[in-house]
Amino acid sequence: MLEELKTTILEYVDVEPEEITPEARFIEDLHFNSYDFMSFLGELEEQLDVTIEEEDVLKLRTVGEAIAYLESLQQK
């Protein structure tokens, strides 16, 4: 899942691939702005065929949290 997310993240922000780690924070470390972050999540919804609940968006601060959340959605 991390490699899939890396590919998508790199479409939205200009960082080195090795900077994208489970501990990396979307806003502070990867420099997402709110519009790009929401677009990124929308693309993930399409790619993974899941629905990210609006109230859960604010809980996704790191790449690792996003991976755990997306994996939990895929298991439902």
CORWO-V354106 format. One record per residue. N is the residue number from 1. OMEGA is omega in degrees with one decimal (NA if undefined). Layout:
[[N	OMEGA] [N	OMEGA]]
This chain:
[[1	-179.0] [2	-179.0] [3	176.8] [4	-179.9] [5	179.2] [6	-178.8] [7	-178.8] [8	178.8] [9	-177.7] [10	174.9] [11	-173.5] [12	-177.3] [13	-177.9] [14	177.0] [15	176.0] [16	-178.8] [17	-178.3] [18	176.2] [19	-177.5] [20	-179.1] [21	177.5] [22	-178.6] [23	-176.1] [24	177.9] [25	-175.4] [26	-174.8] [27	-172.3] [28	-174.0] [29	-176.1] [30	172.9] [31	171.6] [32	165.8] [33	-172.7] [34	179.9] [35	179.9] [36	179.9] [37	179.4] [38	176.9] [39	177.9] [40	179.4] [41	176.9] [42	177.3] [43	177.3] [44	178.2] [45	-179.5] [46	-177.8] [47	-173.2] [48	-179.0] [49	177.1] [50	174.6] [51	178.2] [52	-178.3] [53	-177.1] [54	-178.3] [55	179.3] [56	-176.2] [57	-177.4] [58	179.6] [59	-175.3] [60	-176.8] [61	-178.3] [62	177.3] [63	179.2] [64	177.4] [65	178.4] [66	178.9] [67	-179.3] [68	-179.4] [69	-178.2] [70	177.2] [71	177.9] [72	178.2] [73	-179.5] [74	-179.9] [75	-178.2] [76	NA]]
